[in-house]
Amino acid sequence: MTVGNMESAQLFDAGKKGRGLRATKELNAGEVVFAEPSFSAVVFDSLASQVCHSCFRRQAKLHRCALCKFAHYCDRTCQSACWEEHKQECAAIKKMGKAPSGNVRLAARVLWRVHRDSGIVSDSQLVSVEQLEDHVMDLPEEDLKQLHTDVHTFQEYWSNGRKQHLADDISHIFGIIQCNGFTLSDQRGLQAVGLGLFPNLCLVNHDCWPNCSAVLNHGNQSAVSSALHSQRRVELRALGKISEGEELTISYVDVLRLAAERQQKLKEQFHFLCSCEHCSGRIKDDLMAAAEESGGNTPSAAQLKEGTAFSQELLQSIQRSRVEKDYRQVVRLCRECLQKQDGVLADTHLLKLRVLSEASEVLCYLQAFSEAAEYARRMVEGYMKLYHPNNAQLGLAVMRAGVTHWHAGQVEAGHGLICKAYGILLVTHGPNHHVTRDLESMRMQTEMELKTFKQKEETSASNAHLQH
């Protein structure tokens, strides 16, 4: 699958949803529907000195642009590969004396590219950037105030002597970014590090139980020559079998929310009311708010209400302690909360899953791997009942649980989870993604450790037998 090839998807009228993409042939799980380079992208402000502005990899030591002193790169090769995208931004930051917000920088990068290459940059791009939906007319008053502030900052930032844009045209670009911006992850897929615009991906509609997954693939950035660097691209992959003519969908929000909460989030951010099968039927809502049944006994409505309120209150305290980096306190609060939840909230309850996630993550940081592994196991068992079997977030969670068990010395359990994660991420990320290659290496290492352990056991058993 070459970058930009759109032979497997076509634009169509999706009725109330507007435009959409559908499959032009039958697709199998893990198959790349299309790969698309970013039209424009920026690193988040908070990570500007920790993430390469060219390949979006998180690195320990980055080289700073000597001119603007804002952009950072892995090396001169990454800097050269990004110069065409950065040079006007570089001059604007230098002239302004500081870098504006990520949204302003992305809007400027989009317009600079429109001026340079037009709004359609390849034969495979199905619509011009300017033709994407902006929903500016649907914004609430507070968001409109922020938009006007961003437009004003943009006009200050935009390089002098260049074509000036009308406020409505700038607002249109900001609206497009808000509705269509795609969050970019680091090379291991574990942290959101930036925001990009991918025109063809913008045409893929939402479903809470989608048939596709979109993942950033950083490609090959090891070449000495910048001309040989892979383009920063997103890959749309089928999560299961997709029939010819079937609409292609992705999820704009995490499915681990109650249907009403997902609908509210989608309405606020993307300005539509989701009526997919999972929202209409409130599918899995019962599991996400379930009480724990033990020995045929179910907690009363009052106990469930009390447990829920207590969990919400303690989760706020847990978050405050995390911000303050008081990790011992986080662990103490998590244990207290889980003790209160046991016998009341099921392991699929969203509040319990949040506490299990917090506990396992912080305990791993404190290197208390055995306790962390137990919480991670319970968390993953809950996730498996709620997520699509080939969900990328599920795959990453199973991977982390596998690594936790491995560090805890539970090699067999760790190996099993790592194999499970590898199977999921082969579908969602593909065999050549950085995170999948890391998993393959871990899978082989845990397999070797298991073989060595079993050989030692067999040798010990044989020696014991000979002695008798």
C-alpha positions in Angstrom: 0.0 0.0 0.0 1.7 3.2 -1.1 1.0 6.4 0.7 -1.9 8.3 -0.9 -3.4 5.2 -2.7 -7.2 5.5 -2.5 -8.2 2.4 -4.6 -9.9 0.7 -1.6 -12.2 3.6 -0.6 -14.5 6.1 -2.4 -16.4 9.2 -1.4 -20.2 8.8 -1.2 -23.3 10.6 0.1 -23.9 9.2 3.6 -27.3 10.8 4.1 -27.8 12.7 7.3 -24.1 12.2 8.1 -23.1 14.1 5.0 -20.1 12.8 3.1 -18.5 9.5 4.0 -16.2 6.9 2.6 -17.1 3.3 1.7 -15.1 0.2 0.7 -14.7 -0.4 -3.0 -13.7 -4.1 -2.4 -13.9 -6.7 0.4 -11.3 -5.9 3.1 -9.9 -8.3 5.8 -8.8 -7.6 9.4 -5.5 -5.7 9.5 -5.6 -4.6 5.9 -4.6 -1.0 5.1 -7.5 0.8 3.5 -5.4 3.8 2.8 -2.3 5.6 4.1 -2.3 9.4 4.1 0.5 11.9 4.8 -0.4 14.9 6.9 -1.4 18.1 5.2 0.0 19.9 8.2 0.8 19.0 11.8 2.2 20.6 15.0 3.6 19.3 18.3 1.7 20.3 21.4 3.0 23.4 23.2 3.7 21.5 26.4 5.9 19.0 24.6 7.6 21.4 22.2 11.1 20.6 23.6 10.6 16.9 24.1 9.2 15.7 20.7 10.7 16.1 17.3 8.8 18.6 15.2 9.5 16.6 12.1 8.9 12.9 12.9 6.9 13.4 16.2 9.1 10.9 18.0 9.7 11.6 21.7 13.4 11.8 22.3 15.7 12.5 25.4 18.0 15.0 23.6 16.8 17.1 20.8 18.5 19.8 18.8 16.9 23.3 18.9 16.4 25.4 15.8 19.0 28.1 16.1 16.8 30.8 14.5 13.4 30.6 16.3 14.7 28.6 19.3 11.3 26.9 19.5 11.3 24.0 17.1 13.3 20.9 18.1 14.5 18.0 16.0 16.2 14.6 16.4 19.1 15.7 14.2 19.9 17.7 11.1 18.3 15.1 8.9 14.9 15.6 10.6 15.4 19.3 10.5 16.2 19.3 6.8 13.1 17.1 6.1 10.9 19.6 7.9 12.4 22.9 6.6 9.9 23.4 3.9 7.1 23.1 6.5 8.9 25.1 9.1 10.7 28.0 7.3 7.8 30.5 7.3 6.8 29.5 10.8 10.4 30.0 11.9 10.4 33.6 10.6 7.0 34.4 12.1 8.0 33.1 15.6 11.3 35.0 15.4 9.4 38.2 14.5 6.8 37.8 17.1 9.3 36.9 19.8 7.5 33.8 21.0 5.5 30.9 19.6 1.7 31.2 19.8 -0.6 28.3 20.8 -0.7 25.0 18.8 -4.0 25.8 17.2 -2.7 29.1 15.9 0.5 27.5 14.6 -1.5 24.7 12.9 -3.9 27.2 11.3 -0.9 29.1 9.9 0.9 26.0 8.7 -2.4 25.0 6.9 -2.7 28.4 5.2 1.0 28.5 4.3 0.7 25.2 2.6 -2.5 26.2 0.8 -0.6 29.3 -0.6 2.4 27.1 -1.6 0.7 24.0 -2.9 -3.1 24.8 -3.0 -5.7 23.0 -0.9 -5.3 19.8 -2.8 -1.7 18.4 -2.8 -2.1 15.1 -4.6 -4.3 13.2 -7.1 -5.5 10.9 -4.3 -6.8 13.8 -2.1 -10.6 13.6 -2.4 -11.5 17.1 -1.3 -9.7 20.4 -0.8 -8.9 21.4 2.8 -11.1 24.5 2.4 -14.1 22.2 1.6 -14.0 20.5 5.0 -16.7 21.2 7.6 -16.0 23.9 10.2 -19.3 24.1 12.3 -18.3 27.7 13.3 -22.0 28.6 13.3 -22.7 25.9 15.9 -20.1 27.0 18.5 -21.3 28.1 21.9 -20.6 31.6 23.1 -17.5 30.7 25.2 -15.9 28.9 22.2 -16.7 31.8 19.9 -14.8 34.1 22.3 -11.8 31.8 22.2 -12.1 31.7 18.4 -12.0 35.5 18.2 -8.9 35.6 20.5 -7.2 33.0 18.3 -8.1 34.9 15.1 -6.6 38.1 16.6 -3.4 36.2 17.6 -3.2 34.7 14.2 -3.3 38.1 12.5 -0.4 39.2 14.7 1.5 36.1 14.0 1.0 35.9 10.2 4.1 37.2 8.5 4.1 40.9 7.4 4.0 41.5 3.7 2.0 38.4 3.0 -1.5 38.2 1.8 -3.8 39.2 4.6 -6.9 37.0 5.3 -10.4 38.0 6.2 -11.4 37.1 9.8 -14.1 34.8 8.4 -11.5 32.8 6.3 -9.3 32.4 9.4 -12.2 31.4 11.5 -13.1 28.8 8.9 -9.6 27.2 9.2 -9.8 27.2 13.0 -13.3 25.5 12.8 -11.9 22.9 10.4 -9.1 22.1 12.9 -11.4 21.9 15.9 -13.8 19.4 14.1 -11.2 17.5 12.1 -7.9 17.6 13.8 -6.4 14.2 14.4 -4.4 13.6 17.6 -0.9 12.3 16.9 0.9 9.8 19.2 4.5 9.2 20.0 6.4 6.4 18.3 5.2 3.9 21.0 1.6 5.0 20.8 1.4 5.7 24.5 1.2 9.5 24.6 -0.6 12.1 22.6 2.1 14.5 21.4 0.5 16.7 18.6 -2.3 17.5 16.3 -2.5 17.1 12.5 -4.9 17.5 9.6 -5.5 14.6 7.2 -8.1 15.6 4.6 -9.1 12.1 3.5 -9.3 10.8 7.0 -11.6 13.7 7.8 -14.2 12.1 5.5 -14.4 8.9 7.6 -17.5 9.1 9.8 -17.9 8.1 13.4 -19.3 5.0 14.9 -19.0 3.9 18.6 -18.3 0.3 17.4 -16.2 1.1 14.2 -14.9 -1.2 11.6 -11.6 0.7 11.1 -8.8 2.2 13.2 -6.6 5.1 12.4 -3.0 5.0 13.7 0.0 7.3 13.1 2.9 5.4 11.6 6.2 7.2 12.0 7.8 5.0 9.3 11.6 5.0 8.6 13.4 8.0 10.1 16.8 6.3 10.3 18.0 7.3 6.8 21.0 9.7 6.6 19.4 11.6 3.8 16.2 13.5 4.6 14.9 12.7 1.0 14.6 9.1 2.1 12.7 9.7 5.3 9.2 8.2 5.3 6.4 10.8 5.3 4.6 11.4 8.6 1.4 9.4 7.8 -1.7 8.0 9.2 -2.9 4.5 8.3 -6.6 3.5 8.2 -6.8 -0.3 8.9 -9.8 -2.6 8.9 -10.6 -4.1 12.3 -12.4 -7.1 10.8 -14.0 -8.2 7.6 -15.6 -5.3 5.7 -17.9 -6.0 2.7 -17.6 -4.1 -0.6 -19.9 -1.0 -0.4 -19.9 -1.0 3.4 -19.3 2.4 5.0 -15.8 2.9 6.6 -16.0 4.2 10.2 -13.7 5.1 13.1 -14.5 6.2 16.6 -14.0 9.9 17.5 -14.3 9.2 21.2 -13.2 6.5 23.7 -16.0 3.8 23.8 -15.5 3.5 27.6 -18.2 6.1 28.4 -21.9 5.5 28.9 -23.9 6.1 25.7 -25.4 9.4 26.9 -21.9 10.7 27.8 -20.5 9.7 24.4 -23.4 11.4 22.7 -22.9 14.6 24.8 -19.2 14.6 24.0 -19.8 14.1 20.3 -22.5 16.9 20.3 -20.2 19.3 22.0 -17.0 18.7 20.0 -18.3 17.5 16.6 -21.9 18.9 16.5 -23.9 15.8 15.8 -26.1 13.5 17.8 -24.8 9.9 17.5 -27.5 7.4 16.6 -25.2 4.4 16.0 -26.4 1.0 17.1 -24.3 1.1 20.3 -25.8 4.5 21.3 -29.4 3.8 20.3 -29.4 0.4 22.1 -27.3 1.6 25.0 -25.2 -1.5 24.3 -22.7 -2.3 27.2 -24.1 0.5 29.4 -25.3 -2.2 31.8 -21.8 -3.6 32.2 -20.2 -0.1 32.5 -22.5 0.7 35.4 -22.9 -2.8 36.8 -23.1 -3.8 40.5 -21.0 -6.8 41.6 -22.9 -10.0 42.2 -21.4 -12.4 44.7 -23.0 -15.7 45.7 -26.3 -14.6 44.3 -26.3 -11.4 46.3 -26.5 -8.0 44.7 -25.9 -4.7 46.5 -28.9 -2.5 47.1 -29.6 0.7 45.1 -28.5 2.7 48.1 -25.2 0.8 48.4 -24.6 1.3 44.7 -25.3 5.0 44.9 -23.0 5.4 47.9 -20.2 3.4 46.3 -20.4 5.5 43.1 -20.4 8.8 45.0 -17.4 7.6 47.2 -15.5 6.5 44.1 -16.0 9.8 42.3 -14.8 11.8 45.3 -11.8 9.6 45.8 -10.8 9.7 42.1 -10.7 13.5 42.4 -8.3 13.1 45.4 -6.3 10.6 43.4 -5.9 13.0 40.5 -4.8 15.8 42.9 -2.2 13.5 44.5 -0.9 12.5 41.0 -0.5 16.2 40.0 1.4 16.8 43.3 3.5 13.6 42.5 2.6 12.1 45.9 2.6 8.6 44.5 2.5 6.8 47.9 -0.7 8.8 48.6 -2.1 7.7 45.2 -1.6 4.1 46.1 -3.1 4.5 49.6 -6.2 6.2 48.1 -6.6 3.5 45.4 -6.4 0.7 47.9 -9.0 2.5 50.1 -11.3 3.0 47.1 -11.0 -0.6 45.8 -11.8 -1.9 49.2 -14.9 0.2 49.3 -15.8 -0.8 45.7 -15.4 -4.6 46.3 -18.7 -6.3 46.7 -20.5 -3.2 45.3 -19.1 -2.3 41.8 -18.4 -4.9 39.2 -14.9 -5.1 37.6 -16.5 -3.7 34.4 -17.8 -0.6 36.2 -16.1 2.5 34.7 -15.2 3.9 38.0 -13.6 0.7 39.2 -11.6 0.4 35.9 -10.3 3.9 36.4 -9.0 3.1 39.9 -7.5 -0.2 38.8 -5.7 1.7 36.0 -4.4 4.4 38.3 -3.2 1.8 40.9 -1.4 -0.4 38.4 0.3 2.5 36.6 1.6 4.2 39.8 2.6 0.9 41.4 4.7 0.1 38.3 6.3 3.5 38.7 7.1 2.6 42.3 8.4 -0.8 41.0 5.8 -2.7 43.1 5.2 -5.0 40.2 3.5 -8.0 41.9 0.6 -5.8 43.3 0.5 -3.8 40.0 0.2 -7.0 38.0 -2.9 -8.1 40.0 -4.7 -4.8 39.4 -3.6 -4.8 35.7 -5.0 -8.4 35.3 -8.4 -7.3 36.7 -8.4 -4.2 34.6 -7.7 -6.0 31.4 -10.4 -8.7 32.1 -12.9 -5.8 32.4 -11.6 -4.1 29.2 -12.0 -7.3 27.2 -15.7 -7.4 28.0 -16.2 -3.7 26.9 -13.9 -3.0 24.0 -14.0 -4.3 20.4 -11.6 -7.4 20.3 -9.3 -5.5 17.9 -9.4 -2.1 19.6 -6.0 -0.3 19.7 -6.5 1.0 23.2 -7.3 -2.6 24.4 -4.1 -3.8 22.7 -1.9 -1.2 24.4 -3.5 -1.9 27.8 -2.9 -5.7 27.4 0.7 -5.0 26.4 1.3 -2.9 29.5 -0.3 -5.6 31.6 1.9 -8.2 30.0 5.0 -6.2 30.7 3.9 -5.7 34.3 3.5 -9.4 34.8 6.9 -10.0 33.2 8.6 -7.6 35.5 6.8 -9.2 38.5 8.5 -12.5 37.6 5.2 -14.0 36.3 6.8 -14.9 32.9 4.1 -17.3 31.7 1.2 -14.9 32.4 3.3 -12.1 31.0 4.0 -14.0 27.8 0.4 -14.9 27.3 -0.7 -11.3 27.6 2.1 -10.1 25.3 1.0 -12.6 22.7 -2.6 -11.5 23.1 -1.5 -7.8 22.6 0.7 -8.7 19.6 -2.3 -10.3 17.9 -4.5 -7.2 18.4 -1.8 -4.7 17.4 -0.9 -6.6 14.3 -4.4 -5.7 13.2 -4.6 -2.1 14.4 -1.0 -1.0 13.9 0.5 -3.5 11.4 3.7 -5.6 11.6 6.1 -2.7 10.8 4.9 -0.2 13.4 7.4 0.7 16.1 5.2 -0.6 18.9 4.5 -3.9 17.1 8.2 -4.5 16.5 8.8 -3.8 20.2 6.1 -6.4 21.1 7.6 -9.0 18.8 10.9 -8.6 20.5 9.3 -9.0 23.9 7.3 -12.0 22.7 10.5 -13.7 21.6 12.3 -12.9 24.8 9.6 -14.1 27.1 9.3 -17.3 25.0 13.0 -17.9 25.4 12.8 -17.3 29.2 9.9 -19.8 29.4 11.8 -22.5 27.5 14.8 -22.0 29.7 12.7 -22.2 32.9 11.0 -25.4 31.7 14.3 -27.0 30.7 15.6 -26.3 34.2 12.5 -27.8 35.7 12.8 -30.9 33.5 16.5 -31.2 34.4 15.7 -30.9 38.1 13.0 -33.5 37.9 15.3 -35.9 36.0 18.0 -35.5 38.6 15.6 -36.1 41.4 14.4 -39.2 39.7 18.0 -40.5 39.2 18.7 -40.0 42.9 15.8 -42.1 43.8 
